């Protein structure tokens, strides 16, 4: 029988480490599936992340906004936006708030590509089985959100600066 009382920190840490141990391989396996499907959909993992972000936002965003939300470097997001532009999945619009930072907007082709990929993914995930309930999924999401909120964000530039300082 599972004990439903909160775990003390000395038990919580190892149990959450088990979640990370499963989450990493699961993420990589799904990433490989997306990459395998990429020739058909034209979506790399990075382009997919950008398109998904724009769809979720429901509005155009700047590269720095997308990068912040996805916790990726601006340079990487810019490369992914350039790839998405080349495939007509996004278009750039003038940004009235900032002349040098265009707004990235999802095109109909981009929306169709991300929706088709998500549909295939949902069909695959729907076959997971295991008699999972809505409560199971809610609990999983609650745990993952707590884990995400508890891990401090690091600024990639700050990490480089700290590494440089530690070498001197």
C-alpha positions in Angstrom: 0.0 0.0 0.0 1.3 3.5 -0.9 1.6 5.9 2.0 -0.1 9.2 1.1 1.6 11.4 3.7 4.2 13.9 2.5 7.7 12.5 2.2 10.5 14.0 4.4 13.4 15.6 2.4 15.7 12.6 2.9 13.1 10.3 1.1 11.8 12.9 -1.3 15.1 13.6 -2.9 15.9 10.0 -3.9 12.3 9.5 -5.1 12.4 12.6 -7.3 15.8 11.5 -8.6 14.0 8.4 -9.9 11.6 10.7 -11.8 14.6 12.5 -13.4 16.1 9.1 -14.2 12.9 8.1 -16.2 12.2 11.5 -17.6 15.6 11.8 -19.4 15.4 8.6 -21.4 11.7 9.3 -22.1 12.5 12.8 -23.5 15.3 11.4 -25.6 13.2 8.6 -27.0 10.4 11.0 -27.9 13.0 13.4 -29.5 14.3 10.5 -31.6 10.7 9.7 -32.7 10.3 13.4 -33.8 13.6 13.3 -35.6 12.7 10.1 -37.3 9.4 11.7 -38.4 11.2 14.9 -39.4 11.6 14.1 -43.1 7.9 13.7 -43.3 7.0 16.8 -41.2 10.0 18.9 -41.9 10.3 19.7 -38.1 13.5 19.4 -36.2 13.2 19.3 -32.4 14.2 23.0 -32.2 11.8 24.1 -34.9 9.1 22.1 -33.3 9.7 23.8 -29.9 9.5 27.3 -31.5 6.3 26.4 -33.4 4.7 24.8 -30.4 5.6 27.9 -28.3 4.0 30.2 -30.8 0.9 28.1 -31.0 0.6 27.9 -27.3 1.1 31.7 -26.9 -1.6 32.3 -29.5 0.3 35.4 -30.6 3.5 36.5 -32.3 6.6 36.8 -30.0 10.1 38.0 -30.4 13.1 35.7 -30.4 14.1 36.8 -26.9 10.6 36.1 -25.6 10.6 32.7 -27.1 14.1 32.0 -25.8 13.2 33.1 -22.3 10.0 30.9 -22.2 11.8 27.9 -23.6 14.9 28.5 -21.4 17.1 28.3 -24.5 19.8 30.7 -25.8 18.6 33.5 -28.1 21.2 32.3 -30.7 19.8 28.8 -30.8 16.2 30.1 -31.0 17.2 32.5 -33.8 18.7 29.6 -35.8 15.5 27.6 -35.3 13.4 30.6 -36.4 15.6 31.0 -39.5 15.0 27.3 -40.3 11.3 27.7 -39.8 11.4 30.8 -42.0 13.1 28.8 -44.8 10.2 26.3 -44.6 7.5 29.0 -44.5 6.4 27.8 -41.0 6.8 31.3 -39.6 7.0 34.9 -40.8 8.5 38.0 -39.4 6.4 41.0 -38.6 7.4 44.5 -37.6 7.4 45.0 -33.9 6.0 48.4 -32.9 7.6 48.1 -29.4 11.1 47.4 -30.7 12.5 48.2 -34.2 15.3 45.7 -34.1 13.4 42.7 -32.6 10.8 41.5 -35.1 7.8 39.5 -34.1 7.8 35.9 -35.1 4.4 34.7 -36.2 3.1 31.2 -37.0 1.9 30.8 -40.6 -0.9 28.5 -41.7 1.7 26.1 -43.0 3.5 26.2 -39.6 0.2 25.7 -37.7 -0.7 22.7 -40.0 2.7 21.2 -39.5 2.7 21.4 -35.7 -0.9 20.3 -35.4 -0.2 17.3 -37.6 2.8 16.3 -35.5 0.9 16.8 -32.3 -2.0 14.7 -33.6 0.4 11.8 -34.5 2.1 12.2 -31.0 -1.3 12.2 -29.3 -2.3 9.0 -31.1 1.0 7.4 -30.1 0.6 8.5 -26.5 -3.0 7.4 -26.4 -1.7 3.8 -26.8 0.4 4.0 -23.6 -2.1 2.0 -21.6 -1.6 1.1 -18.0 -5.1 2.0 -16.9 -4.0 5.6 -16.2 -6.6 7.9 -14.8 -7.1 11.7 -15.0 -6.0 11.8 -11.3 -2.8 10.0 -12.2 -2.0 12.5 -15.0 -2.9 15.5 -12.7 -0.6 14.1 -10.0 2.2 13.6 -12.5 1.9 17.1 -13.8 1.7 18.5 -10.2 4.9 16.7 -9.3 6.7 17.8 -12.5 5.6 21.4 -12.0 6.9 21.4 -8.4 10.2 19.9 -9.6 10.5 22.6 -12.3 9.7 25.4 -9.9 12.2 24.2 -7.3 15.2 24.0 -9.7 16.8 27.4 -10.0 17.2 28.9 -13.4 20.7 29.6 -14.6 21.6 32.3 -17.1 23.8 30.7 -19.8 25.9 33.8 -19.9 26.3 33.8 -16.1 27.4 30.2 -16.3 30.1 31.1 -18.8 31.2 34.0 -16.7 31.4 31.8 -13.6 33.4 29.2 -15.5 35.8 31.9 -16.7 36.2 33.3 -13.2 36.9 29.9 -11.8 39.7 29.3 -14.3 41.6 32.4 -13.2 
